Amino acid sequence: MSISNIRGDAHSAGPSLTTGKWLNKLERKRQTGPLFGTAHAHELGMSTRAVHAGTNDDPRTGAVGTPIYQTSTFVLNDDQYDSVEGGYARDRFIYTRYGNPSQWAVQEKLAALEGAESAIVFSSGMAAITATVLAMVDKGAHVVAASDLYGGTYNLFNQEFPTLGMSATLVDSYDLEAIEAAIQPNTQLLYFEVITNPVLKVVDIPRLADMAERHNIRLVVDSTFAPPPVMRPLEHGVDLVIHSASKYLNGHSDLIAGVTAGPRKLIDQIWPRLLNYGGSLDPHACFLLERGLKTLPIRMRAHEASATALAEFLESHPNVERVLYPMLPSHPDHALAKKLMDMGTGNVTFFVKGGDEAALRLLDHLKLPKQATSLGGVESLISLPFNSSQATMTSRQRAEIGIDPGCVRLSVGIEDADDLIADFGQALEHIAPMKEAKYA
Ligand SMILES: *Cc1c(COP(=O)(O)O)cnc(C)c1O
């Protein structure tokens, strides 16, 4: 038996690992190895799952923490050779790009948190998105997606798709009629973000799931802005849920990672893409992510508490025009947010009076939040879409997706609400009194 057989795809004309008999053999039992059983995880609360699910109990040392299996490769025995020959190499340790106990531990924890059968981790959110989308479509496929997607995903559909002989129609995620009208005979996928950035639209996932089912196409969502304590999109009928784990899941602004969770059958189809495209997650990063995940539910409660208090303060401030926070009654999607979200997050978007000039002055006077893109870390991060995430758009294009002048994008960390309110209070004093600024 030669090890080269596990390269499957490279040797055959078509993607044999994607269509091979192994993938649909769902009765096969996965040998989980020396891992904590997660079979009953769905009966446990979120924090219990976050702490215990997937955690590797090392039988040799009794270590309470999952060891970091910092190895590129594994000694092959008969069982491993058989797994290669039998086509179930995903269930064995052979080479770290294919699988590693550190990856398994964090994958099982993530699957338990999402209420999923299986999960797979990647070296970035974009690696997860690319491998997942391309595993779900064939040549010539068409995708219907949101028009205000994350920049990297937008580029996948707009720049990469045409070179691969595929196409995408981007539609306002509020406009369900337009979404349905965009579905063509070759449409294979609906792709949406459950909460959009930066105006924090809450997307009607159950209705999209219903639409996908009626048209017999798949619905994949990016739930980076709504981690599992907030929303579990699989419960609302999506086929696969993706996260940039660089944000809330890890929560400490110190690594880049991604994950896709869903039914084992679909995750098994994504795995060969991970092997081919190569975006596997390093064991040390797995350890950091697993450690971060243990405090995810408790961090989310702190994010929500500080964000709610700060959003209410901002809403009452005379120098603030408007605040967008889905858990406040003033948010246009408040009713849907109450239905789909178990709690709020740390993301607050607001508009200061005096436009972008006033917003720049606000940032200059804030002491606690760091001026940086990204979100979901323990530290508050603040940025202005006009000169960062949406800098390449014209002011009219920005206005079309709700980014009016003075727009501030804030990811509230877990700092004490009183300290954040005091800091924003003093900084907001510096932007008044203002005459209306002129916009370019
Ligand atoms: C950050 C982000 C991504 C990309 O994730 P990386 O880990 O940076 O590759 C994708 N989608 C959303 C919504 C994000 O915020």
The ligand as a MOL file (V3000), in Angstrom:
LIG
                    3D

  0  0  0     0  0            999 V3000
M  V30 BEGIN CTAB
M  V30 COUNTS 15 15 0 0 0
M  V30 BEGIN ATOM
M  V30 1 C -12.7850 38.9970 9.6520 0
M  V30 2 C -13.9110 38.4330 8.8850 0
M  V30 3 C -13.7130 37.4650 7.8960 0
M  V30 4 C -12.3270 36.9840 7.4890 0
M  V30 5 O -11.7010 36.2990 8.5170 0
M  V30 6 P -10.0880 36.1660 8.6440 0
M  V30 7 O -9.9240 35.3440 9.8620 0
M  V30 8 O -9.5560 37.5650 8.7730 0
M  V30 9 O -9.6120 35.5080 7.4010 0
M  V30 10 C -14.8110 36.9420 7.2450 0
M  V30 11 N -16.0560 37.3510 7.5290 0
M  V30 12 C -16.2930 38.3030 8.4570 0
M  V30 13 C -17.6970 38.7250 8.7260 0
M  V30 14 C -15.2360 38.8810 9.1650 0
M  V30 15 O -15.4870 39.8310 10.0710 0
M  V30 END ATOM
M  V30 BEGIN BOND
M  V30 1 1 1 2
M  V30 2 1 2 3
M  V30 3 2 2 14
M  V30 4 1 3 4
M  V30 5 2 3 10
M  V30 6 1 4 5
M  V30 7 1 5 6
M  V30 8 2 6 7
M  V30 9 1 6 8
M  V30 10 1 6 9
M  V30 11 1 10 11
M  V30 12 2 11 12
M  V30 13 1 12 13
M  V30 14 1 12 14
M  V30 15 1 14 15
M  V30 END BOND
M  V30 END CTAB
M  END
